[in-house]
Amino acid sequence: MAAFPPHHEPRVRLVRIVLIVVAVIALAVAALWTAWSRGLVGEGPGVRADDLTRVLVVAAAPDEDGAVVAQVITLVDVSQGAAQATFVSPATPVSIPGTSYDTLADAYPFGGGAGVAEAYARATGITPPAYVALAPDALMRAVDAADGVTLELPADMAVFDGETLYVFAPGSRTFSAEELGAVLKGAAYLTAQERSALDAELGRAVCALLGQWPDEGGLMRAAERADMTTTLSPAALDRLVGALAQVK
């Protein structure tokens, strides 16, 4: 075993003590950050619950060309207590800097939920709202876990996705995840009035899914898995979940 000269021993002990202290501090900081980010200490990063006013709820899914875009967009306003929902058309004209794309749906591939929120703000002249953006796979898993979603189609639809021809009659019915995917791909071929009615149906359905998230762990667990992205703190997300149950 190596031996240190007597005059080196105090210095070695000091170095060891410093290293131990640094390690303990690092572990404490890591634990505090984990607790903070999960809402166990304070509210965690993001928009605070007390500051929550408007949240843009976005659900992404492939369009008729296979591009993943924002297919469902709903602005939920909780500033007056009861939630007020504005169902936004994905076809809303917007500017997307550096591209030739010009609809709100197309903002998603260039910036995710943040890109959609910023594009919506540019189109409407408001401050960019907070957002919750649901990834395509997570949307479909949630629909499966909820045993489908109920929509009232405003018109008949026939959608061929390259493998299967889906034919839907107008009226209310429950759609599986695969069928919902077909409805989203066929939505672009509806008239403006029909698409507006479908946007409202889809917005209500996605808000209901988020308000009663079927996967274990709720929306916070979804955010940790990157199934969902958001600018909300854990406490604000909890408040939003309560508000979404009021969306009609």
C-alpha positions as CSV (number, residue, x, y, z in Angstrom):
1,M,0.0,0.0,0.0
2,A,1.3,3.5,-0.9
3,A,2.3,5.6,2.0
4,F,2.2,9.4,2.1
5,P,4.9,11.4,3.9
6,P,3.7,12.8,7.3
7,H,3.5,16.3,6.0
8,H,1.2,15.2,3.1
9,E,-1.5,13.5,5.3
10,P,-3.4,16.7,6.3
11,R,-3.6,17.8,2.7
12,V,-4.9,14.4,1.6
13,R,-7.6,14.4,4.3
14,L,-8.6,17.9,3.3
15,V,-8.9,16.8,-0.4
16,R,-11.0,13.8,0.6
17,I,-13.3,16.0,2.8
18,V,-13.8,18.5,-0.1
19,L,-14.6,15.7,-2.5
20,I,-17.2,14.2,-0.1
21,V,-18.8,17.6,0.5
22,V,-19.0,18.3,-3.3
23,A,-20.5,14.8,-3.9
24,V,-23.1,15.4,-1.1
25,I,-24.0,18.8,-2.5
26,A,-24.3,17.4,-6.0
27,L,-26.7,14.6,-4.9
28,A,-28.8,17.1,-2.9
29,V,-29.1,19.5,-5.9
30,A,-30.1,16.6,-8.1
31,A,-32.7,15.4,-5.7
32,L,-34.1,18.9,-5.3
33,W,-34.3,19.4,-9.1
34,T,-36.1,16.1,-9.5
35,A,-38.6,17.0,-6.8
36,W,-39.0,20.5,-8.2
37,S,-39.5,19.3,-11.7
38,R,-42.2,16.9,-10.5
39,G,-44.0,19.5,-8.5
40,L,-43.0,18.1,-5.1
41,V,-41.2,21.3,-4.2
42,G,-43.0,24.5,-5.2
43,E,-44.5,24.2,-8.7
44,G,-41.6,23.2,-10.8
45,P,-40.6,24.9,-14.1
46,G,-43.1,26.3,-16.5
47,V,-46.2,28.5,-16.2
48,R,-47.5,28.7,-12.7
49,A,-51.0,27.6,-11.8
50,D,-51.9,31.1,-10.6
51,D,-50.7,32.6,-13.9
52,L,-52.7,30.2,-16.1
53,T,-55.0,31.9,-18.5
54,R,-55.0,30.5,-22.0
55,V,-53.6,27.1,-23.1
56,L,-53.4,25.9,-26.7
57,V,-54.2,22.2,-26.8
58,V,-52.6,20.5,-29.8
59,A,-52.9,16.9,-31.1
60,A,-50.6,15.9,-33.9
61,A,-51.3,13.1,-36.4
62,P,-50.4,12.2,-40.0
63,D,-52.3,14.0,-42.7
64,E,-53.4,12.6,-46.1
65,D,-49.9,12.8,-47.4
66,G,-48.4,11.2,-44.3
67,A,-46.8,14.3,-42.9
68,V,-47.2,14.7,-39.1
69,V,-49.1,18.0,-38.6
70,A,-51.3,19.7,-36.0
71,Q,-54.6,18.0,-36.7
72,V,-56.6,19.2,-33.6
73,I,-56.1,22.7,-32.1
74,T,-58.2,24.1,-29.3
75,L,-57.6,27.3,-27.3
76,V,-58.8,26.7,-23.7
77,D,-59.3,29.9,-21.6
78,V,-59.5,29.4,-17.9
79,S,-59.0,33.1,-16.9
80,Q,-62.7,33.5,-16.0
81,G,-63.1,30.3,-13.9
82,A,-65.1,27.9,-16.1
83,A,-63.1,26.8,-19.1
84,Q,-64.1,28.4,-22.5
85,A,-63.0,26.5,-25.6
86,T,-62.3,28.0,-29.0
87,F,-61.9,25.3,-31.7
88,V,-59.3,26.4,-34.1
89,S,-59.1,25.3,-37.7
90,P,-55.8,23.7,-38.7
91,A,-56.3,25.3,-42.0
92,T,-56.0,28.8,-40.5
93,P,-53.6,30.9,-42.7
94,V,-50.4,31.7,-40.9
95,S,-46.8,32.7,-41.7
96,I,-44.1,30.2,-41.0
97,P,-40.8,32.0,-41.3
98,G,-38.2,30.4,-43.6
99,T,-40.8,28.1,-45.3
100,S,-43.4,28.3,-48.0
101,Y,-46.0,26.6,-45.8
102,D,-48.9,28.7,-44.7
103,T,-51.4,26.9,-42.5
104,L,-51.4,26.4,-38.7
105,A,-51.3,22.7,-39.1
106,D,-48.0,23.0,-40.9
107,A,-46.4,24.9,-38.0
108,Y,-46.1,21.7,-36.1
109,P,-43.3,20.0,-38.1
110,F,-41.2,23.2,-37.8
111,G,-41.5,23.7,-34.0
112,G,-43.9,21.3,-32.4
113,G,-46.4,22.7,-29.9
114,A,-44.3,25.8,-29.4
115,G,-44.3,26.5,-33.2
116,V,-48.0,26.1,-33.3
117,A,-48.5,28.5,-30.4
118,E,-46.2,31.1,-31.9
119,A,-47.8,30.8,-35.3
120,Y,-51.3,31.1,-33.8
121,A,-50.1,34.2,-31.9
122,R,-48.9,35.8,-35.1
123,A,-52.1,35.0,-36.9
124,T,-54.3,36.4,-34.1
125,G,-52.2,39.2,-32.7
126,I,-52.2,37.8,-29.1
127,T,-49.3,36.9,-26.9
128,P,-48.2,33.3,-27.5
129,P,-50.3,31.1,-25.2
130,A,-49.0,28.3,-23.1
131,Y,-49.5,25.0,-24.8
132,V,-49.9,21.2,-24.4
133,A,-49.0,19.2,-27.4
134,L,-49.8,15.5,-27.8
135,A,-47.6,13.3,-30.0
136,P,-49.3,11.1,-32.6
137,D,-48.4,7.7,-31.0
138,A,-49.6,8.9,-27.6
139,L,-52.9,10.2,-29.1
140,M,-53.5,6.8,-30.6
141,R,-52.6,4.8,-27.5
142,A,-54.9,7.0,-25.4
143,V,-57.7,6.4,-27.8
144,D,-57.1,2.7,-27.6
145,A,-56.9,2.8,-23.8
146,A,-60.2,4.7,-23.7
147,D,-61.9,2.2,-26.0
148,G,-62.3,4.8,-28.7
149,V,-63.7,8.3,-29.0
150,T,-67.2,9.3,-29.9
151,L,-67.6,11.9,-32.7
152,E,-70.5,13.1,-34.7
153,L,-69.5,13.2,-38.3
154,P,-71.0,16.1,-40.2
155,A,-70.9,14.3,-43.6
156,D,-70.1,11.0,-45.1
157,M,-66.4,10.1,-45.5
158,A,-64.5,7.6,-47.7
159,V,-60.8,7.5,-46.9
160,F,-58.2,5.2,-48.4
161,D,-55.0,5.2,-46.4
162,G,-53.0,3.1,-48.9
163,E,-54.0,-0.2,-47.4
164,T,-57.6,0.1,-46.2
165,L,-60.7,1.9,-47.4
166,Y,-62.7,3.4,-44.6
167,V,-66.3,4.4,-45.2
168,F,-68.1,6.4,-42.6
169,A,-71.7,7.6,-42.6
170,P,-72.7,10.9,-41.1
171,G,-73.9,10.8,-37.5
172,S,-72.6,9.8,-34.1
173,R,-70.5,6.7,-33.5
174,T,-67.4,5.6,-31.6
175,F,-64.2,5.5,-33.5
176,S,-61.2,3.3,-32.8
177,A,-57.7,4.7,-33.0
178,E,-57.2,3.4,-36.6
179,E,-60.6,4.9,-37.6
180,L,-59.8,8.2,-36.0
181,G,-56.5,8.3,-38.0
182,A,-58.6,7.8,-41.1
183,V,-61.0,10.6,-40.1
184,L,-58.1,13.0,-39.6
185,K,-56.7,12.2,-43.0
186,G,-60.0,12.7,-44.7
187,A,-60.9,15.9,-42.9
188,A,-59.1,18.1,-45.5
189,Y,-61.7,17.1,-48.1
190,L,-64.7,18.3,-46.2
191,T,-66.4,21.6,-47.0
192,A,-65.4,24.6,-44.7
193,Q,-68.7,24.3,-42.8
194,E,-68.3,20.5,-42.4
195,R,-64.6,20.9,-41.3
196,S,-65.6,23.5,-38.7
197,A,-68.1,21.1,-37.2
198,L,-65.6,18.3,-37.2
199,D,-62.9,20.5,-35.6
200,A,-65.3,21.2,-32.7
201,E,-66.0,17.4,-32.3
202,L,-62.3,16.6,-32.4
203,G,-61.4,19.4,-30.0
204,R,-63.9,18.2,-27.4
205,A,-62.7,14.6,-27.8
206,V,-59.0,15.5,-27.3
207,C,-59.8,17.7,-24.3
208,A,-61.8,14.8,-22.8
209,L,-58.9,12.4,-23.3
210,L,-56.5,14.8,-21.6
211,G,-58.9,15.5,-18.8
212,Q,-59.2,11.8,-18.1
213,W,-55.9,10.5,-19.3
214,P,-56.2,6.7,-19.5
215,D,-52.5,5.8,-19.0
216,E,-51.1,5.2,-15.6
217,G,-49.4,8.2,-14.1
218,G,-51.6,10.8,-15.8
219,L,-50.3,13.7,-17.9
220,M,-47.2,14.3,-15.8
221,R,-46.0,10.8,-16.6
222,A,-46.9,11.4,-20.3
223,A,-44.7,14.5,-20.2
224,E,-41.8,12.6,-18.6
225,R,-42.0,10.0,-21.4
226,A,-42.1,12.8,-24.1
227,D,-45.5,11.6,-25.2
228,M,-46.6,15.2,-24.5
229,T,-44.8,18.5,-24.4
230,T,-46.0,21.5,-22.4
231,T,-44.9,24.9,-21.0
232,L,-47.0,24.3,-17.9
233,S,-45.7,23.6,-14.4
234,P,-47.0,20.4,-12.8
235,A,-49.4,22.4,-10.7
236,A,-50.7,24.3,-13.7
237,L,-51.1,21.1,-15.6
238,D,-53.2,19.7,-12.7
239,R,-55.4,22.8,-12.9
240,L,-55.8,22.5,-16.6
241,V,-56.9,18.8,-16.2
242,G,-59.6,20.0,-13.9
243,A,-60.7,22.7,-16.4
244,L,-60.7,20.3,-19.4
245,A,-63.5,18.3,-17.9
246,Q,-65.7,21.4,-18.3
247,V,-65.1,21.8,-22.1
248,K,-68.3,21.2,-24.0
